[in-house]
Amino acid sequence: MAESIEFSVVVPVMNEEGNAANLAREIAAVLDGRSYEMIFVDDASRDGTRAELAALKAELPALRLLGHRSNAGQSRAVRTGVIAARAPVVGTLDGDGQNDPADLPKLLAKLTRPQAPSDLGMVAGNRLKRQDNWSKRTASQIANSIRRAALKDNAIDSGSGVKVFKREAFLRLPYFDHMHRFMAALMLREGYAVEFLEVNHRQRSVGSSKYTNLGRLAANMTDLWGVMWLRSRARLPGGADEL
């Protein structure tokens, strides 16, 4: 069974009761007929998220559910899911339902197209019409502009949760908390090419964001210095030959 899976979808969730099951059903509908699995990683939710997803496993055979014993953050949840993934290509979505699963096939097709550059490691979504309030959009625009100028990663929207990438490429990236916001820069650091595609963005129907504007901005600025240091210490060998 593992060898037949071509695409793994990883969804980190924390306190997303009311969103998680609907999102899982959407993913199943979009990917119906494909060889895929979806891995929801519950980051120690305190509500009924885990029970909601567990009850869905009989209905959705492609659904796998992993649960953190302690809360470890979104980046760790994504990494947990990617490590567990059984396909060579992985897609991610935020667990709040604001990312549209219908975008996954488009990103997957762009990554795996026959004429794609051989070093293409990831295709990331760019939310042009964000369904967030003014203050959240403004804080994100400030952080993105500073990050893009410092890292030169061409990522207009580093906070977009919808991405499709090669599993092997992801596992080469250095891990740290919040690293999911710097995926483009980290991919480039490892010698991979990154492309972007416009994606849909939806309003949150249940619950509230786990991040505050000031908290997100402060974390991004702190992490930015770390990523700049990582980039400065990178040396690529240009490939390796077995002798």
ABEGO torsion letter per residue (X at the ends): XAAABABBBBBBBBGABGAAAAAAAAAAAAABGBBBBBBBBBBGBABAAAAAAAAAAAABAABBBBBBABBAEAAAAAAAAAAABABABBBBBBAAGABBAAAAAAAAAAAABAABBAABABBBBBBABBBBBAAAAAAAAAAAAAAAAAAGAGBABAABABBBBBAAAAAABBBBBGAAAAAAAAAAAAGBBBBBBBBBBBBBABEBBABBAAAAAAAAAAAAAAAAAAAAABBBAGEBBBX
